[in-house]
């Protein structure tokens, strides 16, 4: 997991997790669009944040399976 976060048990209800996954998908699409537009300054700031969010959501999803 990313260095900025420590692993901890996280409980997120199904509706919230779905909403967060939808937001994450939209952010990923925005990153792709920024890269296509060659807006490297903005995308270089946004991509690490989206990456962190993705890892958190993956861990939350794993916790829902246990």
URGINOR-V670252 format. One record per helix or strand. SS is the DSSP state (hx for helix, st for strand). FROM is the first residue (numbers start at 0). TO is the last residue. Records with the same first field share a line. If there is no record, write none. Layout:
BEGIN
SS=FROM-TO ; FROM-TO
END
This chain:
BEGIN
hx=13-35 ; 39-64
END
